[in-house]
Amino acid sequence: MVRKKLNRKEMIFIFFCTCIFVLILTFYIWHLIESIRVGYDASSLTIELQELKERVEKLETQKAKLLALERVERIAEEKLNLEKPRKEQIFHFAEKSISDGKSL
């Protein structure tokens, strides 16, 4: 079998076609790798979001426990030596109507 020699134009055409094929293949592989990386990033962010939601829930529970009225009263009485007010220490003020144009 006799092989035909390629002329200069044919060689340049084959070279450019090969370059274009390699560029397209490289872009395709890069695109697939980036898609996988974005998937992993999204997965890790979803896990992190779930952990943060759980932490917020725990902190809200802790906040409610720390601000419980019974606990605050106990601390006020035991640590700060505060007492509940006697009846003569409590004053009630009548609220004036704002529509009268008078100040409170």
MDAnalysis code that builds the backbone (N, CA, C; Angstrom):
import MDAnalysis as mda
import numpy as np

u = mda.Universe.empty(312, n_residues=104, atom_resindex=np.repeat(np.arange(104), 3), trajectory=True)
u.add_TopologyAttr("name", ["N", "CA", "C"] * 104)
u.add_TopologyAttr("resid", np.arange(1, 105))
u.add_TopologyAttr("resname", ["MET", "VAL", "ARG", "LYS", "LYS", "LEU", "ASN", "ARG", "LYS", "GLU", "MET", "ILE", "PHE", "ILE", "PHE", "PHE", "CYS", "THR", "CYS", "ILE", "PHE", "VAL", "LEU", "ILE", "LEU", "THR", "PHE", "TYR", "ILE", "TRP", "HIS", "LEU", "ILE", "GLU", "SER", "ILE", "ARG", "VAL", "GLY", "TYR", "ASP", "ALA", "SER", "SER", "LEU", "THR", "ILE", "GLU", "LEU", "GLN", "GLU", "LEU", "LYS", "GLU", "ARG", "VAL", "GLU", "LYS", "LEU", "GLU", "THR", "GLN", "LYS", "ALA", "LYS", "LEU", "LEU", "ALA", "LEU", "GLU", "ARG", "VAL", "GLU", "ARG", "ILE", "ALA", "GLU", "GLU", "LYS", "LEU", "ASN", "LEU", "GLU", "LYS", "PRO", "ARG", "LYS", "GLU", "GLN", "ILE", "PHE", "HIS", "PHE", "ALA", "GLU", "LYS", "SER", "ILE", "SER", "ASP", "GLY", "LYS", "SER", "LEU"])
u.atoms.positions = np.array([
    [0.844, -1.164, 0.000],
    [0.000, 0.000, 0.000],
    [0.897, 1.237, 0.000],
    [0.571, 2.105, -0.879],
    [1.353, 3.327, -1.033],
    [0.619, 4.441, -0.303],
    [1.385, 5.139, 0.518],
    [0.801, 6.218, 1.299],
    [0.998, 7.526, 0.564],
    [-0.075, 8.287, 0.505],
    [-0.033, 9.563, -0.182],
    [0.535, 10.616, 0.757],
    [1.418, 11.432, 0.267],
    [1.977, 12.511, 1.076],
    [0.966, 13.636, 1.181],
    [0.913, 14.223, 2.377],
    [0.003, 15.347, 2.585],
    [0.707, 16.643, 2.207],
    [-0.031, 17.483, 1.554],
    [0.580, 18.773, 1.234],
    [0.449, 19.717, 2.438],
    [1.027, 20.866, 2.321],
    [1.100, 21.820, 3.428],
    [-0.295, 22.258, 3.920],
    [-1.233, 22.536, 3.031],
    [-2.585, 22.969, 3.405],
    [-3.290, 21.878, 4.214],
    [-3.183, 20.662, 3.780],
    [-3.829, 19.552, 4.478],
    [-3.244, 19.365, 5.872],
    [-1.947, 19.501, 5.991],
    [-1.295, 19.357, 7.300],
    [-1.751, 20.469, 8.258],
    [-1.827, 21.701, 7.752],
    [-2.280, 22.824, 8.587],
    [-3.736, 22.613, 9.000],
    [-4.560, 22.138, 8.078],
    [-5.970, 21.880, 8.372],
    [-6.103, 20.804, 9.466],
    [-5.365, 19.714, 9.330],
    [-5.393, 18.640, 10.331],
    [-4.895, 19.159, 11.685],
    [-3.853, 19.981, 11.673],
    [-3.322, 20.545, 12.912],
    [-4.370, 21.414, 13.603],
    [-5.019, 22.296, 12.873],
    [-6.031, 23.164, 13.473],
    [-7.249, 22.376, 13.943],
    [-7.651, 21.382, 13.195],
    [-8.767, 20.538, 13.630],
    [-8.417, 19.804, 14.928],
    [-7.187, 19.307, 15.007],
    [-6.735, 18.631, 16.223],
    [-6.702, 19.599, 17.399],
    [-6.205, 20.814, 17.163],
    [-6.163, 21.829, 18.235],
    [-7.565, 22.174, 18.726],
    [-8.469, 22.356, 17.794],
    [-9.853, 22.676, 18.177],
    [-10.466, 21.521, 18.956],
    [-10.235, 20.285, 18.527],
    [-10.748, 19.118, 19.235],
    [-10.189, 19.059, 20.658],
    [-8.885, 19.286, 20.796],
    [-8.245, 19.258, 22.126],
    [-8.816, 20.367, 23.003],
    [-9.020, 21.570, 22.444],
    [-9.600, 22.667, 23.225],
    [-11.012, 22.341, 23.691],
    [-11.824, 21.794, 22.803],
    [-13.198, 21.429, 23.175],
    [-13.187, 20.344, 24.235],
    [-12.343, 19.345, 24.074],
    [-12.240, 18.267, 25.049],
    [-11.767, 18.801, 26.403],
    [-10.791, 19.692, 26.385],
    [-10.285, 20.289, 27.627],
    [-11.384, 21.088, 28.322],
    [-12.121, 21.888, 27.574],
    [-13.210, 22.666, 28.154],
    [-14.279, 21.751, 28.748],
    [-14.614, 20.678, 28.042],
    [-15.620, 19.732, 28.517],
    [-15.185, 19.088, 29.838],
    [-13.954, 18.651, 29.912],
    [-13.438, 18.028, 31.141],
    [-13.411, 19.049, 32.279],
    [-12.978, 20.278, 31.985],
    [-12.958, 21.333, 33.008],
    [-14.372, 21.590, 33.524],
    [-15.339, 21.625, 32.604],
    [-16.727, 21.862, 32.983],
    [-17.239, 20.752, 33.907],
    [-16.930, 19.511, 33.582],
    [-17.357, 18.392, 34.436],
    [-16.718, 18.478, 35.817],
    [-15.440, 18.792, 35.863],
    [-14.741, 18.897, 37.149],
    [-15.342, 20.027, 37.989],
    [-15.632, 21.161, 37.370],
    [-16.233, 22.284, 38.092],
    [-17.628, 21.937, 38.594],
    [-18.392, 21.198, 37.805],
    [-19.730, 20.776, 38.227],
    [-19.642, 19.883, 39.465],
    [-18.696, 18.980, 39.465],
    [-18.505, 18.102, 40.622],
    [-18.074, 18.912, 41.836],
    [-17.150, 19.861, 41.645],
    [-16.683, 20.691, 42.754],
    [-17.824, 21.526, 43.346],
    [-18.650, 22.090, 42.474],
    [-19.786, 22.889, 42.957],
    [-20.758, 21.996, 43.729],
    [-20.943, 20.775, 43.267],
    [-21.802, 19.836, 43.994],
    [-21.266, 19.538, 45.381],
    [-19.969, 19.309, 45.487],
    [-19.372, 19.071, 46.797],
    [-19.494, 20.310, 47.685],
    [-19.265, 21.493, 47.125],
    [-19.395, 22.726, 47.899],
    [-20.822, 22.907, 48.401],
    [-21.789, 22.646, 47.545],
    [-23.192, 22.778, 47.948],
    [-23.524, 21.782, 49.050],
    [-23.009, 20.583, 48.934],
    [-23.250, 19.562, 49.947],
    [-22.652, 19.970, 51.288],
    [-21.425, 20.464, 51.272],
    [-20.792, 20.866, 52.532],
    [-21.491, 22.088, 53.124],
    [-21.969, 22.996, 52.285],
    [-22.699, 24.158, 52.796],
    [-24.050, 23.748, 53.386],
    [-24.686, 22.752, 52.791],
    [-25.945, 22.254, 53.341],
    [-25.718, 21.652, 54.720],
    [-24.647, 20.893, 54.863],
    [-24.318, 20.296, 56.165],
    [-24.012, 21.397, 57.176],
    [-23.231, 22.390, 56.768],
    [-22.894, 23.497, 57.667],
    [-24.141, 24.269, 58.069],
    [-25.066, 24.488, 57.141],
    [-26.308, 25.191, 57.445],
    [-27.118, 24.417, 58.473],
    [-27.205, 23.108, 58.311],
    [-27.937, 22.276, 59.266],
    [-27.295, 22.357, 60.651],
    [-25.960, 22.318, 60.711],
    [-25.274, 22.425, 61.996],
    [-25.532, 23.781, 62.645],
    [-25.543, 24.841, 61.848],
    [-25.807, 26.175, 62.391],
    [-27.246, 26.300, 62.890],
    [-28.190, 25.688, 62.183],
    [-29.582, 25.707, 62.642],
    [-29.720, 24.989, 63.980],
    [-29.036, 23.867, 64.113],
    [-29.071, 23.128, 65.375],
    [-28.442, 23.957, 66.496],
    [-27.356, 24.650, 66.184],
    [-26.689, 25.486, 67.193],
    [-27.596, 26.641, 67.620],
    [-28.277, 27.257, 66.661],
    [-29.205, 28.352, 66.982],
    [-30.322, 27.837, 67.876],
    [-30.836, 26.653, 67.557],
    [-31.899, 26.071, 68.372],
    [-31.421, 25.819, 69.805],
    [-30.194, 25.293, 69.944],
    [-29.647, 25.058, 71.285],
    [-29.450, 26.377, 72.038],
    [-28.962, 27.396, 71.327],
    [-28.755, 28.690, 71.976],
    [-30.076, 29.337, 72.388],
    [-31.111, 29.179, 71.568],
    [-32.417, 29.725, 71.937],
    [-32.981, 29.007, 73.159],
    [-32.768, 27.698, 73.220],
    [-33.208, 26.932, 74.392],
    [-32.452, 27.391, 75.634],
    [-31.145, 27.583, 75.493],
    [-30.323, 28.050, 76.608],
    [-30.754, 29.452, 77.035],
    [-31.049, 30.317, 76.084],
    [-31.505, 31.681, 76.389],
    [-32.814, 31.648, 77.165],
    [-33.755, 30.816, 76.708],
    [-35.046, 30.713, 77.402],
    [-34.849, 30.203, 78.822],
    [-33.926, 29.252, 78.992],
    [-33.661, 28.707, 80.325],
    [-33.030, 29.767, 81.231],
    [-32.101, 30.542, 80.673],
    [-31.433, 31.564, 81.484],
    [-32.350, 32.737, 81.832],
    [-33.319, 33.018, 80.983],
    [-34.222, 34.146, 81.220],
    [-35.528, 33.734, 81.895],
    [-35.603, 32.491, 82.341],
    [-36.818, 32.020, 83.017],
    [-37.059, 32.872, 84.266],
    [-38.317, 33.257, 84.460],
    [-38.672, 34.158, 85.560],
    [-38.293, 33.571, 86.922],
    [-38.493, 32.285, 87.099],
    [-38.157, 31.654, 88.394],
    [-36.657, 31.774, 88.671],
    [-35.851, 31.563, 87.647],
    [-34.393, 31.653, 87.810],
    [-33.971, 33.081, 88.128],
    [-34.543, 34.044, 87.418],
    [-34.195, 35.447, 87.657],
    [-34.597, 35.855, 89.075],
    [-35.791, 35.443, 89.509],
    [-36.230, 35.768, 90.874],
    [-35.311, 35.125, 91.915],
    [-34.931, 33.883, 91.687],
    [-34.057, 33.186, 92.637],
    [-32.702, 33.884, 92.742],
    [-32.132, 34.275, 91.595],
    [-30.845, 34.981, 91.602],
    [-30.988, 36.328, 92.298],
    [-32.090, 37.019, 92.035],
    [-32.303, 38.327, 92.662],
    [-32.399, 38.189, 94.175],
    [-33.061, 37.165, 94.642],
    [-33.223, 36.982, 96.090],
    [-31.952, 36.441, 96.748],
    [-31.331, 35.430, 96.134],
    [-30.198, 34.770, 96.776],
    [-28.883, 35.538, 96.612],
    [-28.571, 35.934, 95.407],
    [-27.259, 36.543, 95.157],
    [-27.262, 38.053, 95.344],
    [-28.366, 38.710, 94.997],
    [-28.404, 40.170, 95.074],
    [-29.127, 40.677, 96.318],
    [-29.634, 39.739, 97.109],
    [-30.339, 40.073, 98.358],
    [-31.491, 41.046, 98.130],
    [-32.199, 40.876, 97.059],
    [-33.369, 41.701, 96.797],
    [-34.599, 41.029, 97.380],
    [-35.580, 41.826, 97.755],
    [-36.821, 41.300, 98.307],
    [-37.978, 41.746, 97.443],
    [-39.066, 41.001, 97.556],
    [-40.262, 41.410, 96.833],
    [-40.801, 42.666, 97.513],
    [-41.336, 43.606, 96.731],
    [-41.802, 44.860, 97.337],
    [-43.041, 44.638, 98.213],
    [-43.113, 45.441, 99.254],
    [-44.292, 45.401, 100.114],
    [-45.393, 46.221, 99.452],
    [-46.623, 46.027, 99.911],
    [-47.754, 46.706, 99.274],
    [-47.632, 48.221, 99.349],
    [-47.070, 48.752, 100.418],
    [-46.957, 50.208, 100.542],
    [-45.868, 50.785, 99.641],
    [-45.027, 49.931, 99.088],
    [-43.976, 50.393, 98.193],
    [-44.421, 50.445, 96.735],
    [-45.593, 49.923, 96.451],
    [-46.079, 49.864, 95.076],
    [-47.010, 51.040, 94.829],
    [-46.736, 51.789, 93.793],
    [-47.567, 52.935, 93.409],
    [-48.165, 52.664, 92.032],
    [-49.429, 52.990, 91.890],
    [-50.113, 52.834, 90.612],
    [-50.439, 54.223, 90.083],
    [-50.099, 54.488, 88.862],
    [-50.367, 55.766, 88.234],
    [-51.439, 55.576, 87.170],
    [-52.381, 56.520, 87.163],
    [-53.421, 56.474, 86.132],
    [-52.849, 57.079, 84.864],
    [-53.095, 56.435, 83.761],
    [-52.561, 56.913, 82.489],
    [-53.547, 57.912, 81.889],
    [-53.066, 59.097, 81.517],
    [-53.929, 60.105, 80.923],
    [-54.058, 59.787, 79.433],
    [-55.151, 60.189, 78.892],
    [-55.399, 59.943, 77.480],
    [-54.553, 60.879, 76.631],
    [-53.997, 60.360, 75.580],
    [-53.157, 61.156, 74.680],
    [-54.040, 62.113, 73.863],
    [-55.291, 61.750, 73.650],
    [-56.186, 62.585, 72.842],
    [-56.545, 63.892, 73.547],
    [-56.332, 63.985, 74.862],
    [-56.622, 65.223, 75.603],
    [-55.620, 66.310, 75.234],
    [-54.526, 65.928, 74.671],
    [-53.481, 66.890, 74.315],
    [-52.596, 67.228, 75.488],
    [-52.765, 66.552, 76.583],
    [-51.941, 66.789, 77.761],
    [-50.827, 65.742, 77.821],
    [-49.741, 66.126, 78.426],
    [-48.628, 65.193, 78.531],
    [-48.917, 64.175, 79.636],
    [-48.221, 63.086, 79.585],
    [-48.399, 62.021, 80.577],
    [-47.770, 62.359, 81.862],
])
